[in-house]
Amino acid sequence: MPIHSARSAVKPYLTGHFTPVTDEITATELTVDGTLPPELSGRLLRNGHNPKPGITPTHWFLGSGMVHGIRLREGRAEWYRNRWVHTPALDGAPSATDHGPDLTVSTAGTHVIEHAGRLLALCEANLPFELTSELDTVGAYDFDGRLRTAMTAHPKQDPVTGELHFFGSSPFPPHLVYYVADTKGQIVHSAEIPGATASLKHDFAITRHHVVFVEGNVTFDPAADRSGIPYSWSDRQPARIGIMARQSDAAAPARPVRWFSIEPGHLLHVANAFEDTRGRIVLEGPTVDREGFQLSWNWWTGAPGRGTEPVARSYTRRWVVDITDGSVDELIVDDLPVEFPTLNEDYLGAENRYHYAVSFPDEHGFGGYGIVKYDRTTGARRIHHAGDARMPGEAVFVPAAGATREDDGYLLTVVSDLKQDASQLLVIDASGLNRIALVHLPHRVSAGLHGSWIPDSAFDGPGR
């Protein structure tokens, strides 16, 4: 399959907000407008696809990963640094070998998390890559040999137990393997999930008592290999939600998964899932229909027929699954195009009132960029408008010290400003969406994907 294009045509994912950064730099004592809360002591890390100069990947997702970091402490922005994740793929190594796929040949460009004192750069088709606290690459990480598949870029850390839940998916059997790692970073449970298909599984959810998998209409398609990522929409692929009781016992066999049919569509990112007072599973997240997926896929590959944005028809949907009678109620919650949902992760897997997302223009180019706050109790929607030609990234929630309410905290997002050819770290109040501070970064940061707030206390773990 192709990885790099031989054609010189400019791809949309290499222009505008997505123009790649061309070098690695370190800058100290950054300028701050406003006042940074002193309790913000740690690092905001954000990952994204950023091919090296001269490289034109055939799909945006095939661009090498670059992690950007901003260090905050005692009301100061101490440093900014950006580093490519130095995997074999960065130097052009092929992923296919005579012995099968090489799981170390990764873009490592989708997400960056911390668990058990390790920083891990993630890409769902490969092994994680460990980084130092200053973003230098340590190398591929396989959980001491216990991880033998790829790892999702969207693991879930249970806020109650501290366990890390994740999965590995593949277009070839076994299609889905579920893992649990304990608070020390050791995999204590793994099991193949029977009945799973080759549907593209990018994200999933946990509740207090269940694991929730989602299979949409986007599935493996060997004929769709021109972009290097052979997936396409299929009406023959059933859309469904799979629900399985949670377990951490390494010796226990895999528990059965119940599959529930849902309306056609595809979900990339989960906002949250929980069990309501009636024991039903409530799941929310932005989804696309067939047209929305094709507009996005055309944008990601640079094909004709694309929209102005890669998520122009992505609308928040809610499913309510009654596991007693087998019924599923679903509805589109809002008609605003959004992606990158986040929440106060103390409420991950439990009933939450609020979640946040990034808004985008629709498929006709109408609307604007902003940070959205949804109130599930009242149905209200509030938007912090980013401003003309200013595109915010995923808004990471950081709880305030001594927080007493779910929305007591801060949202941190890196903004790409095309008019100024610059970027800033925007800190806003998660309650009222008011701006608190703006940290000026030394160059414009290309639009990316996911990231994490890593408090200073996390760097007391192994290898730090």
Number of C-alpha atoms within 10 A of each C-alpha: 15 14 20 17 16 11 9 9 9 10 21 21 26 21 11 15 22 19 17 23 18 11 10 12 12 11 14 14 12 18 15 17 12 12 13 20 18 12 15 24 20 19 23 23 25 29 28 30 28 30 26 19 10 8 16 22 25 23 24 23 23 25 27 26 30 30 28 25 23 23 24 25 18 13 14 19 24 16 18 24 19 23 20 25 27 21 21 17 20 18 11 13 13 14 17 12 8 6 6 8 13 16 18 22 21 31 31 37 29 25 28 29 24 18 19 19 20 22 24 25 33 29 24 25 22 25 29 30 25 24 23 15 18 13 21 15 19 15 19 22 17 19 14 9 8 13 17 13 19 23 25 26 27 23 20 21 24 20 15 11 10 16 22 21 25 23 28 24 26 20 18 10 13 17 19 24 22 18 22 25 21 18 16 14 18 15 22 16 20 24 17 19 18 15 13 20 21 20 27 23 27 21 22 27 25 27 22 18 13 19 22 23 21 25 28 26 25 25 23 22 16 13 9 13 14 15 24 18 19 15 20 20 22 17 13 9 17 20 22 20 21 19 21 18 16 17 18 16 12 14 10 11 12 20 14 13 18 15 20 18 15 19 15 19 21 26 27 18 20 23 25 26 28 26 21 12 8 8 12 17 20 23 25 24 25 27 26 25 19 18 13 22 25 19 24 25 23 19 23 22 22 20 16 9 12 21 21 18 20 24 25 27 27 28 22 24 20 20 20 19 23 17 15 9 7 11 13 18 12 15 12 14 17 16 12 20 25 27 28 20 24 23 25 22 20 15 19 23 25 20 17 20 16 23 22 27 26 27 29 26 21 21 20 10 12 10 13 18 22 23 26 21 24 19 14 14 9 8 11 10 14 14 17 17 17 19 12 11 16 22 25 28 28 25 27 28 25 25 21 18 12 8 10 10 10 19 22 18 20 26 26 24 24 30 27 27 22 15 9 10 13 17 24 23 21 22 25 22 19 28 15 14 18 13 15 16 19 22 22 20 23 18 15 21 24 28 25 26 16 22 24 21 22 23 18 15 10 17 18 11 12 11 9 11
